[in-house]
Amino acid sequence: MKSRGFSVIVATDLANGIGKENTIPWYLPPDMAFFKQMTRVSSGQRPHLVLMGRRTWESLPVEYRPLPGRVNCVLSRDSQLSVPKGVLVEHSMDSALEHAFIMQDNRDVDQIFIIGGRALYVAALERSDCHTIYRTLIHDTFDCSVFFPMIDARYCLEDESDMLDYNGLSYQFQRYRRG
């Protein structure tokens, strides 16, 4: 059996900025396509599970809630959080991941992705079952108020794309593995 574990997926600027006022401060369609490709599987395969905090959930445009083609799980302390049918709500990171791992063991889902926000990213990177970080590194700095934690020596850069460009914005796709 495959070892239990999950991945983190994030886009950051050079200062590790990820957002401001519950929005992403850049427009980078190739990153959105990468996010969709990584977290959503094609038909006939098991879906991936995306775990997000309440504010990340609320930042998604209403027409994309829940994210289609994925099992959506929202982490919130609010026991009265209103979500559409089929969206899972968990009240702690441990319970959310335990539920996700059971679903993975039962072959209900394939991969598990943490998609934000900051508090989930911080907690995720501390866990030994966080195996992979997929990061889109945008080679610029933006006016951000929320930051991704520093990727420390527990994670090694395993692969990165060539420098890419979208309308003058340079970026790279990177993959880190826990050592």
N, C-alpha and C positions, 0 to 999 in steps of 0.2 A: 504494500500500500504506500502511496505517495505520502511524504511527511506533511503534516499540517503546516499551513503557513499562508501568508497573505502578502500582497504588494501594496505599495503606495504609488499614486500617480499625481503629479503636480507640475505646474508651470511656474517658474520664478524668473525674476529679473536678476541682474548681476548682484544686487544687494539682498537677495533672497526674498524680495517682496512678492506677495501673492495676491494682495487686494487692498481695497480701500472702500469703506462704507458699503460693504457687502456687494461689491462689484469687482470685476477684473479690469484693471486700468489700461489694458491693451486690446487690440483687435488683431487676432492671429488665426484666421480660419484653418491653416494647416495643423495647428495645435489642436483645435477643436476636432478636426478629422482624425488625428492620431488618438485623441482621448476616446472618441467613439469606436475606432477600430480596435483599440486595446480592451475596452470594457464591455463591448457588445459583440457577441458571437453571431456567426451566420446561422441561417435556419437549419434545423435538424440537429444542432448540437446543444449541449446543456448551457444554460445562461450563466453569466458571471453575476456575482453579487457585488453591489457597490454600497459601501458604508459611508455615511456622511453625517455631520452634525446638523442640528436644527437650522442654524443660520445658513449653512450651505444649501440645505433643502429649500429654504425660503428665498435664496438668491437665484434659484433656477427659474427661468421664465415659466409661467403657469402652463403654457402649452407644451412644455417638455417635462412636466411633473406628472407621474413618475418618469424617470428616464426610460425610454422604451427599449425593449429587448434585454433588460437586465432585471435582476431581483434588487429592489431598492430597500435599504434599511436605514432608518433615521435614528440617530442617537439623541435622546432628549430626556431631561429630568422631568419635563411636563407630562404627567400621566394622562392629561386630557388633550394632548396634541392631536389635531384633526388631520388625517391623511386619507387619501383614497384607498379603497379596498385593495388588498394585495400588497400594500406597502407595510413593511415590518417596522415596528417601533421598539427600541430597546432603551433601557435606562442606565446602562453602564457599558463601558468598552468590553469588559470581561464577558458580560452576558451576551452582548452582540456578537463577539467573536466565537463564543462557545456555540451559539445558535448557528452561526455561519459554518463552523467546522462540522457540526452534526449534519447540516444540509450537504456539505461537501462529501462527508463520509457516506451519506445515503445516495450520493450521485444526483442530488437535486440541483446542485450548482457546480460549476467547474472551478473557476478562480475567484478569489476574493480581493477586492480593491478598496483601499481607503482613499476617498476623493476629497477630503477636507472637512472641516477647517483646521485652523492652527492647532487647537487643543488636541484634536484627534491625531494630527501629524506628530506632535510632540510625544504623545503617549505611544503611538505606533512605533516610532523609531527606537524607543527604549525596549520594546519587546523582542525577545529572541526569535519569535515566530514571524517577524517581519523579514522576509527573505530578499525582496527586490524593491528598488526605488526606480520608477520611470520618471525622469525629469525632462521637461522642455526648458532649456536654459536660454533666456532671451538676452541678447548681448546689448543691453541698455538698462538704464534705471528709470523708474517711474515713481510718481508720488504715491507711495504705499504706506499704509498704517498697520498692515498685518504681514507677518514674515514667517517663512518656513524656517524651521530650526536648521542649524548648521549640520551638514552631513559629516559625521566624525569618522575616525579611523576604523570603526566596526564595519563600515561599508566601503567597498573598493569599486572604483569606476571600471566597469567591465567592457563597455562598448559606448561609442558615441558617433553620431553621424558627422559627415562633413558639415561645414558652415553652410547654412541655407539662408535664403532671403525671401521675404514677402514684403513688397512695397517699401523697400529700404530698411526693414526691420530684420536684423540678423539673428539667427537662433540655431540651436542644435538639440537633437534628441539624445539623451543620455540614459544609460542603464547602469545602476549600481547594484552589486550583490553583497549580501552580508558575508563577511569573511569567516 
